[in-house]
Amino acid sequence: MNIQSANKRIRLIMELRNQGITDTNVLSALERVPRDYFVPEYSKDQAWDNIALPIGLGQTISQPYIVAFMTQSLKLSDRDKVLEIGTGCGYQAAVLSHLSRRVYTIERHKNLLKSAERRFNDLNLRNITAIAADGMKGWPSINGIDQAPFDKIIVTAAAREKPPQELLYQIKIGGLMIIPVGDAGEQVLKLYKRESCDAYAVRDVMPVRFVPLLPDVTNEKNDMEMVVNS
């Protein structure tokens, strides 16, 4: 990293601290993960700015403050098993990997997933498992092995009216899920805590703006067409 990028990184961490991110482990994780490696070449000069950036296919890499705030809200420990819905470029999963025991992440765009997996390998992040699947259905049973329930769940796309029931079911009792809910322009970040088998405490956290949570898995041909036409 050159001096200019290093200075931008330091300024970003200081800005996040001033905005109320007080968890030193979260700040350390954001400092360690090279955000410039997760953005397109044409955006690298803005990689350490506290803004969201497009990554293609109608998706974005979230503003660092939102990444830090959502991560801090989960109160992660190094024993936690975390589910992420919406891998995107892989940045949020990379941050989570430094704070938890294991990260399971789901992406519906196969080409985004492939790029994210390359970044995880290049950065030697070995505690992340990523699949292409319908995130609204939660983590699927694979070869008869269930990973659910999860200590923490983070959803980086907005559910329209309420979280998918399958995701609520995959929260461990006592565990947390943070998820944006609502239509465009009316989204609210909500924090759910599973109190018992069928009881959840929910708290509105703050207004946000995310891409919508969508079902199914895209195919690579459609992804490529979206890239060409964008």
N, C-alpha and C positions, 0 to 999 in steps of 0.2 A: 504494500500500500504506500502511495506517495504521501508527501507531507500535507498536501492540500486535502486529500481524502481523509487522512488521519485527523486533521483539525476539524473537518466537517463532522466526523464521527463523534469527537469529543463535544462539539457544540450541541449536537443532537441529544446526547445523553444528558447534558446539563439542562437543555430545554425540557426534556421529559421529567427530570427531577423537579423543575420549577412548576410543571403542570400537575404535580401531585403523585407522580410515580415514585413511591418511597421504598418499594421492595428492592433491596440491593441485588438480590439474586436475579430478578427480572432485568434490571438495568445492566447487569454483567452479561446476561445472555444476549441482550440486544447489541451490546458492544462487541461481543465475540462473533456474532453471525454477520458475515459480509453482505449487507443488503445490496450492494452494487453487483453482486454475483447473481442476484435473483431478478434483475430488471433487464429489459431489452437494451441493446447497445445504444440506441438513440436516447435513452433516459438515464444513462449512467451518471451524467453530470448532476442529476437531481436525486440520485439514489439516497443520499444522506439528508435530504430535506424532509421536513415533517409533513409530508403530503402523500396522498394515494397516487399511484401511477398505473396506467394501463399496461397489461401484459399480453394482450391479444385475446381473441375469441370472446370479446365482450366482458372479460374479467379484469380485475385489478389486484395489485398488491396493496394491502391496506396501509393507511397512514400509520407510521410508527407509534404514535400516541395511542391509537385504537388497539394495535397489537399489544402494546405494553399494558394498557388498561384491562383488556379482556384477560390477558395472561395473569396479571396481578389479582384479578377478581377470583380466579380459580384457587388461589392459595395452594399452589402446587408443592409437593414434596418429592424427594428423589425415590420414593417408594410407589408413586402413583402410576397407574396405567391410564393413558389418556386416549380418547377418541376425538379426531378432528374430522369434521365434515366440510369438504371444500379445500383440497390440497392447493389448488392454484399453482403458483410458481414454486411453492414449497417453503416459503420464508417463515410463515407461522409455525409450521411443523419443525423447522430447524431450531427456532427459538425454544419450542416446547421440549425438544430433545435434550437440551442442556439442563432442564429443570425437572425431568421426570424419568421414571425407570424405563418406560416403553411408550412409544407413540404409534397409534394406528390411524391412518389417514385415508380418506376416500375422495376420489375425484371422478366426475362424470365425463370430463374431456380427456380422452386417451392420450392425445398429443401433449397436453399440459402435464399429465401424469408422467409420461416418459421423460420429459425435460426435468421435472422435479426429481425423479429418481436418479438421473445423472448427476444432479447437483448434490444430492445426499451422498452418493458414492464418492464424488470428487472431494467432498468435505469430510469424508470418513465418519459420517453419522450412521452408525450401525444399529441404533436402537429404534429405527423408524421402519414400519411396514406399510407400504402403500398399495392400494388396489384401485382399479376402475370398477365402480359399482354405483348403484342408486343410493346416495347418502340418506335419503328420506327413510330408507328401510333399516338404517343402522348397519353395524358390522355383521356380515353374513357368517353362518357356520361354514367352515372350510375344511373339507375332508373329515367331517364329523367333529371338528374342534370348535368350541365356542370361546371367544375372548370376552364377551359380555358377561357380567356387568363391568362398567368402567368406573374408576374413581372420579374422573372428571371428563366432561364432554365440552368441546368448543365447536360452534357452528359459525362459519364465516360467510353465510348467505342467509337471506331473510325469509323466514316462514311467513305466510300471508296472515293467518288469523291466530294460529297457535302452533306450538312445536309438533312435529309428527309423533304420534303415540309410540311408535317403535323406538324413537330416541329416548323418550321418557322412561320406557321400560328398561333401557340399557344403562341407566344411571344406577350405580350401587347405592344401597340405602346409606344415607349419610353423605352421599356424593353430590357434586355440583355440575350444573350445565349452564353455560352462558350462550345466549342465542338472540339475534335480532328478530323481532316479530313486527309485522305490519306491512301495508302497501307502501309503495314509493312515496316519499314525502311525509309519511306518518310512522316510520319505523322507530321502535323503542328497543333498546338493548335490555334483555331481561335475564335475571339470574335465578335459576331453579335449584332448590335443594330437595332431594328425596328424603322425606321424613320416615316413610314406612312403605309397605308394598303398594299402597294405593293413595298415599297422601304426599303432596308436594307443597313446599313453601315457595312463593315467587315474589320477586322484588323488581320493580322497574328501576333501571340504572340511569340511562340517559338516552336522548334521541341520537340516532345514527343514520347512515345511508349505506346500504349494502346492495349488491346484486341479488336477485330473487333466488330462493332455493327451489330447484327444479328436479323433477323425477327422471328416471331412466338414464341410460348411458349413450353418449353420442358415438358415432363411428368415425374413424380416422378420415374417411373421404369427406364427410360433412365438415369436420374440423378444418381440413385443408381448404375447402371452399370458403369457409368463413374467414380464414386468414387472407386469402386472395382478394376477397371482395371488401375487406375492411379498409 
